[in-house]
Every structure is written in structure tokens, then in C-alpha cells.
């Protein structure tokens, strides 16, 4: 999944989510998976809506449902929450943790937001500037749900920002 939801504007929410199953030729026998994915992301009541009728956060959830309907073993999220406003971002972060805990898939999250990485991940890998090299591999041994104000997470955030040369600005 990318930063932009990349939904097809001529397809309804349901049809956008169904795309992968349609491409595999199994949509006819697996229609219930589309409804299940829309339920998972809380958009079942928007199944007949079109992308232009959705908020940015809703469009991202449709894109997430489109990925989840394929029952992935690994979900790659590239700056997924870079564009939504802060309230939508916090809500979607909580939804991602909940989905991950319920479904058990592996997630690889690419983000430039140290706090987001610490709230979501069990492991944070910090890269240098180009050419990219691993600067640190940090295990986040803290239970969910995680609170942004937690001193443990604040200390890890300070560490990460220090590795990125931003410790003086925090």
C-alpha cells in the first residue's frame, strides 16, 4: 500500500476492494471476502459509494481493505499515513494495530515518523541518508496499546532522533 490510496474513480468502494479477487478469477466464489474486508475497516455502509464521495481517511481504509481481501501473509505499507490529518492518522494507527492483532499478518511499515514507528512496531530499523545503511535496529518491547506520552517510548524516540541528528531540536 502506498501513501496515495490509488482507487479507481469509476469503481464503487466494493468494486475497488474486489479488484484483486476479480484479477485472480475467484470473485464469483469469494464475494463474502469483500464484504468481510469492508467490515474489518468499518466501511460496510459505504460499499456503494465512489472515491470522490469519501474523505481521505476513508479512501485509505478502502485501499487497506483492497489489500486485506487478498489475505496477505505480509503487508507492505509505504508512508501509508503520511497524508491524513493528525486525528485520522492516530485513529488509523489504532485500527492497524487492532487489525494486525486480530489477523496476525506481518507488516513492513516505511515511515519518516519516529513516533508512528514506535506506536506501531515491535522493531524499528533506522537508516542513514543515501546510500542507505542500517544505523540502528531497535526492539520495542512494550505492550499494546501504546500511549505516545509513555516515558519509555519518549526515550526511544529521543534515541532515534539522536541517530538522525535531530536530538537538539526535540
Buried (B, 14 or more C-beta within 10 A) or exposed (E): BBBBBEBEEEBBBBBBBBBBBBEEEEBEEBEEBBBBBBEBBEBBEBBEBBBEEBEEBBBBBBBBBBBBBBEBEEBBBEBBBBBBEEEBBBBBBBBBBEBBEEEEBEBEBBBEBBBBBBBBBEEBEBBEEEEEEEBBEBEBEBEEEBEEEBEEBBEBBBBBBBBBEEEEEE
